[in-house]
Amino acid sequence: MNSVSDFLIDQASSLRCVVLRWTKIGRDQDYSKTGITNVMTAFGYESEELIESSSEQEGVIFLKLRNKEETKKVCSDPRLKEMRIEVHSLVDINGMHLRDANDLVKIASIDRNVTDEVLMNVLTELICLEDPEREKIAEDEVEIIKKGISDVIENGVCTMFGSYPSLVRRNGYSDIDMAVSSESENTLSVRPLQMVIDNPKCLLENPITYVELCSYPQEEIIKAIFQCLVDKEEFREKFEMRTLLVRTPIVVLKSTKIPEMKMSYDISVNNLVSVEKSRILNDFIAKDKSRKMRKVAMFIIHWAKTNKLLGGVYHDEKLEKKFKFNSYVINHLIIHFTQKAANECLVKPFDKPENRIVDYSFDELFHGYSAFLYQFFEYYLNFDYETLGIYGFNVIEKSKLAEMQGVNTSPLMMIDPLDITHNVSFHVIEDGITLFNNLIKISLEKVDQTIMGMKNGAVLDSEKFHVKGDTEVATLRPVSMASIASKVTENADEKKISHQDTVRTAKDKTIVKSEDKTSEKENPKSQKTERKGEKKP
């Protein structure tokens, strides 16, 4: 067990923890662990245990209290506010704060004998901790929505997809995606669409049939569903409701149960492709025989959020500028890179579901988390974003890819595996790629400095493989380079993966042309649906 794991023990124990933070600059009095303990005792709180993660600028203490009631009470105690000490629950209603998870990993990494495996386990455990109250609200509201949909859609079925049912789901998820479909039945008659448009609430008496659901335009069905749900008192009490008529139109239901809770439900119709895209990511993670891809994918998303490439849920985690990256894009960057490392097309989206992901082993390809991160960052640092686009395993000239798939080019160009006329990264802006590359450069520079320190006989510090912002390297880095630094030093050239002309395999170190590995099933022709200026969700 690690010190952080010992401190948290389990979910119930973590719910009794609070975080105390204060700025040391401009303050006459600083607080030690003993001082904080004395303050809490004087205020009538009983603390069981505490751990510290402070810097020159900021004091940070994680405190475990007697029960959850005391935890709620201390978070709103005005006396601590007067002392200019910020207090919040470790596992808040929207999940754990990014900086809290980072500081706890920093504490865990102090032990020089700690392994990458332990640190990765600590991080994934932390970012998966969930407030049971939030989980219960989500479960209850999903059932309400399912009942409301069944009143409007005959034999209606709601299938959840996206981050909520995902194997890489972390706490603080904000959207629960639901795809509405219908089970086939014998009714073949179809009402005129205009009849539904003129009187959408007629669906409350005569729900949309399977044939109608397949016949009507998605946008009109969404508008009709919205009007029917607005008519229900229970929905008006529990949700703020609106429609979003984008590439895939949706009804958005924002929960109002707890004002500060960020959670909404996005309802789409006839959206099987999105359900299957979500399953491909889950299947890809599940096919890893080493069971490590899930953790490294969660780490990279956490890295992106910490460094403001992706936005977080709390105020200090919001983006000043939106770069239009999202977790779906980043997960597919991971999948593409892994296929290049394997020198094999591992994803065959148009095969039968049971055959569309080829078994692979993270350990056989990368021999550790740090090796994966080093190679992943090297690959995308040297990627020719200006000229090349990504299509599954393949890297293709943008102009050819645009013509072949009927899509527009963009700064980052990546074709959606199952929706092959969709450039999934169409909205990622140039500044987003610049930030992505800057973060990678800082990460790799820090690794190189660590390696040089080892060559010169220096003792490795406890900083881990993680960067903060686009200029500052953080003291927290959730994956240790210490255990594999010698391998990186000895084989640095061999571990570079080229994305343009050649790919060096992790299995046999032979060089092959990337074009030779094109999958015939990866490039079926289909109707060209993406048009210039078309909105994307």
N, C-alpha and C positions, 0 to 999 in steps of 0.2 A: 504493500500500500504506500501511497505518496502522502505527503503532509496535507495537501489540498484535499485529496480523497478522504483522508482520515478526518479532516475538519467537517466535510459535508456529509459523509457516510451515505446518506440516501436522500431522496426527494423531500421526505417529511422533515429531515434535519435541516436541509437547505432553506426551507420555508421559514425557519426561525432565525435566519441570518440577516443582518443589516450591514450596509456599507456606510462608513463615516468618512467624509472627505473635507479637507480644509486647505486653503492656500496659505503657504508659509510667508510669502512676500507681503510686506507691509503689516505684519502682525507682531505685537509685542511679546506674545506668549505662544510657544509651540506646545504640542501635546505628545507625550510619550505613551507607550502602551499602558504603563501604570497610571499615568495621569487620566487617560480616557476611562480606565476601569474605575478610578476614584470618582470621576464625574458621574458616570452611569450609576454607581452605588448611591451617591448623594442625591440623585434624581429619583431614586426608588426602583431602579432596574437591576435585575439579577442576571449577570452574564455568566455563561458557562465556559466560554473559550473565545480567544481572539487570535488573529494573525495579522501581520503588518506588511504593507508594501508601500513604503514611502520614498520620495525623492527629495532633492534639494528644494524644489518648488512647491511640492504638494505632500500633505500627509494623508495616508489611506489606511484605514483599519477595518477589517472584517470581523464582526462581532456576532457571536451566537447567543441568543437570549433564551429565557426559560420556556416561553411558549409563543405561538403565533400572535396571540392577542397583544402581548408586549411589543412584538415586532411592529404591528400596526400603530400602536400608541406612540412609540418612540419616533416613528417617521413623521409625525405631526406635532412633536413636542416643540413649543415656541422657545423654550429655554436654550435648546441646541441651536436654533436659528439665530438667537441673539448672540450666541458665541461664534457665529459665522461658520458653523459646521453643517455641511449638507448631509442629509441622511435619507436613504431610501432602502427598500427591501432588495436583497440580493436577487431573488426571483420575483420580479415585478409583474404587474398584470400583463405587460407586453413582452415579457421575457427578460433575459439578463442583458444589462447594458454592455456594449462592446468593451468599454474600457475596464469594466469589472472582470470580465472573462480574461482579458489580457493581463491584468494585474495578478490574477490567481495563477495563470500559467507561469508568469514571471516568478512567483513564489515557488511553484513546483519545480522550476528549473534551477533553483539555487543549489540543489544537491548535484555535485559534479558527476556523480555516478548515474544520474537519471538518464534513461534511454529515450530515443525518439518515440518508441512504442508507448511508453508511459505518458509522455507529454501529449501525444496525439490522443490518447485515451482520455486524459484529463480535459483537454479542450472540447472534444466531442461530447463528453458527459456534461460539461458546463453549458454548452450552447443548446443542449437538448432538454435541460431542466425546464419544467412547465408548471405554471400555477394551476392547480386542479380546478379552481374557480373558472378560469378562462376555458379550460377544456370542457367543463360541464356546460358553460354557456354555449360554446360552439356545438356540442352534441344536441342540446335542446333546440337551438335555433335551426339546425339542419333538419331536424324532424318536422318543425313547423313549416319550413319551406317545402319539404317533400309533400306534406299534406296539402299545402296551397297549390302546388303544381298539379297534383293528382285531381284537384277540382277543376282544372282548366284543360288538362291533356288526358284524353282517354287512355287508360293503361300506361300512364306516365311513369317513366323511370328516370331518376336523377343519379348520375354517375359522377363521383368526385374525381378530379384529376389535378395536376399541377403540384404545388409544394405541399399541400395538406396531407395527402396520402403517400407522399414520396418517401423513399428510403433516406433521402438527405434532408428531410424536414428538420428545421431548427426552431427554437422557441422564437416568439415574436413574429410569427407569420402574420401577414395582414390580410391576405385574400384567400378565400376558399372557393375554388372554381368548381362549378357544377354544370354538367352537360345534360340537357333534357332530351330524352328520346321516348319512343312509344313502342310497346310490343305489338306485333302484327295482329290484326283481327279481320273479321269477314266483311266489315262495312266498306263498300267501294264508292259510295256516293261522296261527292265533293261539293260543298257549298260555294257559291261564287265568292271570290276573295273580297269583293267590294262590300258584301253583306257583313263580313267580319270587320272590315275597316270602319264601316259606318256605325256598327254597334258591337264593339269588342266584348262588352259584358254579356253578350248572348252566350259566350263560352261557359259562363257559370251555370247555365241550364243545359247546354248541349256542348260538351267539351270538344276540343279539336281531336279528330280521329287520326289514326296512323297515316292514312292516305293523305289527309289534308296537311299533316305535319311534314310529309315528304314533298308536297306539291306547292305549298305557299312559300313565298320568299322569307328568308330568316328574319329580315328587318321587320316585316309586317307581323310575324308571329311574336317577336319580342315586344313590339308596341302593344299588341293585344294582351299578352301576359301581364305587362306592366299595368295596364288599365284595370285588369281584373284584380290584381294584388292590391292596388291602391284602394279598391272598393272594400277590402276586408279590414275591419277594425283592428284585429290582432296585428296585422302587418303595419298599419299606421302607428300603432303604439310601440312596436318593437324595432322598427327600421326607418331610416331615411332612405327614400327610394328615388331612383332616376334611371334613365336609359342612356346607353353609350353606343351610338350607331356608327361603329368603326368597321374595319375589315371583317371581324367577327362580332356582330352586334350582341350586346348583353344588357340584362337588367342588373343593376347594382343595388344591393340591399346592405346598407351600413348599419351595423348593430348599434343600438342606443342604450343597451342594458347598463353599461358603465361608461360615462362620458369620455374618460381618458383612455379607454380600451380601443385600440386601432384594429378593427376587424370588420371585414365586409364579405359579402357573398356575391360572386359574379356568375350569373345564370345565362348560359347560351343554349341554343337548340341545334339539333342535327350537326353536332360538332364531334363526331366520332374521331376525326383526324387528330384533334387535340388530345383526346383520351389516349389514343395509340401513341402519340409522341411522348406523352408522360410515361407510358409503359416502357417505351424503348430505353429511357434513362434508367428506370428501375431495373429493367432486365440487364442492362449493361453493367450496373453495379453488382447485381446478384450473380452474374456469370464469372466474376473474379474469384478464382479458387483460393486466393490468399486472404480474402475478406478485408482488404485494405483500401480499395478504391473509394468506398463510401467515405472513409475518414479524410482522405486526401482531398476529395471533392469538397467536403464541408470546410476543410481548412482554407482552400483557395477562395471560396465564397466569403469566409470570415476575413481573410486577408484583404479582399477587395472592398469589403464594407469598412473595415478599420481605416483603410487608406483613402476613403471617400471616392472610390471608383463606382461603388454602389452605395445607395443611401440606406441608412438604418432607420429604426422606428422612433427613436427618441430625438429630442430637439437638437442636441449637440451632435447627432449623427446624420442630420439632414445635409443634403448636398447644396452648396452655394450655387453650383452650376451643374445642370443635369447633362451627363455624357451619353445617356441612352443605352449604356450597358445594362444587362439584366442577368439574373442567375441562369436563365435558359441559354443565353449566348455563351456565357463562361463555361457552363457544363459541356456544351458541344465543342468548345475549344479544347477542353480536356479530352473528350472522346476522340477528336481528330488527332491530337498529339499522340494519344496512346496507340492508335492504329499505326501511325508513322513509326513509333518506337518498335512495334511488333512487326513492322514491314508486312502487314497483312490487313485486308479489309475484314474487320471484326463485326461490323454492323451491316446487315443486309435487310433493310427495312421492308422490302416487298416480298420476302420469303414468308412462310407460315410463321405465326408468332413463336412457336417453340423452336424454330430454327434460325431466327433472324439475328441472334447474337452468338458469335463463336466464343467458346470457352477460352479463357486466358488466365494467366497468373501474374498478378502485380509483382510478386517477389521475383519471379523468373525474368521479368522485363527490366526491373529497376533496382532490385536488391536493396530496397529501403526507401523511406519517405524522402530523405534529404537528396538522394540521387534523382528521384522523380522530380522534385522541385527544381533542382539545378538544371536538369535537361529541359524541363517544361519552360523555364524562364529563358534559357539559351535559345530554344527553338523560336519562341515568339519575339524575342529581342531582334533576331536576325531575319524575321519574316518580311517579305517584300509586299507590304500592304498596298503600295501604290499600283502594282502591276497584277498581283495574284489574288485569286479568290479560293475559297474552300468549298468543296463538294464531297462530303463524307470523308473517305480515305484520300481522295484526290486533291491536288492543287492545280488549278487551271487558270490560264490568263483571263483576266476579268472580261475583256471584250468578247472572248469566245464563250465564256460562261453566260454572259448576259444574252447573247444571241441564241445559245443552245437552250436556255431555260426560260427565255422571255421575261427577264427581270431587269431592273435598273441597276447600274453599278453604284457603289457607295464606298466610303473610306475603308470600312471593314465589310467584306463581302463573303457571306456564308449561306449556302443553300440549306433550307430546312429538309431534313432527311425524308420525311413523309409527305411534305407539302412542297414538292420540288419546283413549283413556280413562285415560291416565296423566298425572298432574300431576308432571312431572319434577323440579320444585323443591319438592315437598311438604314435605321435611324441613328446608329452609333456615329457620333460626330468626330471630326478630325482631332479635336482637343482631347477626346476620350482616349484615342489611340496614343497620343503623345503622353498623356498621364500614365497609361498602362506601361509604356516603354520606360518612362522615367522611374517608375516604381521597380520595374524589373532590373534596371541598371543599378539602382542603389542596393537591391538585394544581392546581386551578383558581386558587386564591389565589396560588400561586407563579407561575403563568403571568401573572396580572394584575400582580403586582409587577414581573415582568420587562418587561412592556409599558410600565408607567409609568416604569420606569428608562430605557427607550429614549426616551420622550417628553421626559424631563428631561435627555437628553444623557448619561446614565450609560453606562458600558461594560458590555456583557453579561459575566457571569462564565461559568465552564465548567459550572455546574450544569445538569443535564438534566431532562427531564420524567419524574420518578419520585419517589415518596414512600416514606418509611420509617416504619412503625408508624402509629398513629392520631393522633399528635401531633407527631412529629418529621419535618421535611422533610430527606431525605438529601442529602448532597453529590453522590452519584451519581445521575444521571438519564439513562437510556439513549436518549432521543430529544431532539435539540437543537431548541429553539424559535427559535434565532437566525435561521435562514434564512426562516422564515415568520411571524415576529412581526408584521411590518408588515401582512400580510394579515389576521391575527386582529384587529389594531387597527382597520383600516379597515372590516372587514365583520363585526364581532363579532355584531351583531344578526342579520345575514343567515345566519350560520352556526348559529344555534340551531334545533334541530329539535323541534317540539312533538309530543307523543305523544297528546294528549287529543282535541282537536277538529280540529287542522290539521297538515299536514306541508308543510314548505317543500322543494321538490325542489332537488337539486344541479344539475340539468340546465338548468332554465329559470326557477328562482326563483318559479314560480307556486304559488298556494295551492289545495289541494284537500282535500275532506273525506276522512278516512282510511277511513270506511265505504264510500265509493264504489269502493274498490279491492279489496273482498273477492273472493277467488278462490272460484269455485264448487267447484273440485276440492279446496279446502283444508278443506272442512267436511262430509265424508261422515258419515252416521250409522252407528254400529256398536253392537254389544252393549255395555252398560255393565258393565264388569268391576271397576272400582275401588270398594271398599267402605270404610266407615268403619273405622278402626283397622287396616286391612290393612297388613302390613309391606311395605316397599320395600327393594330391594337397595341 
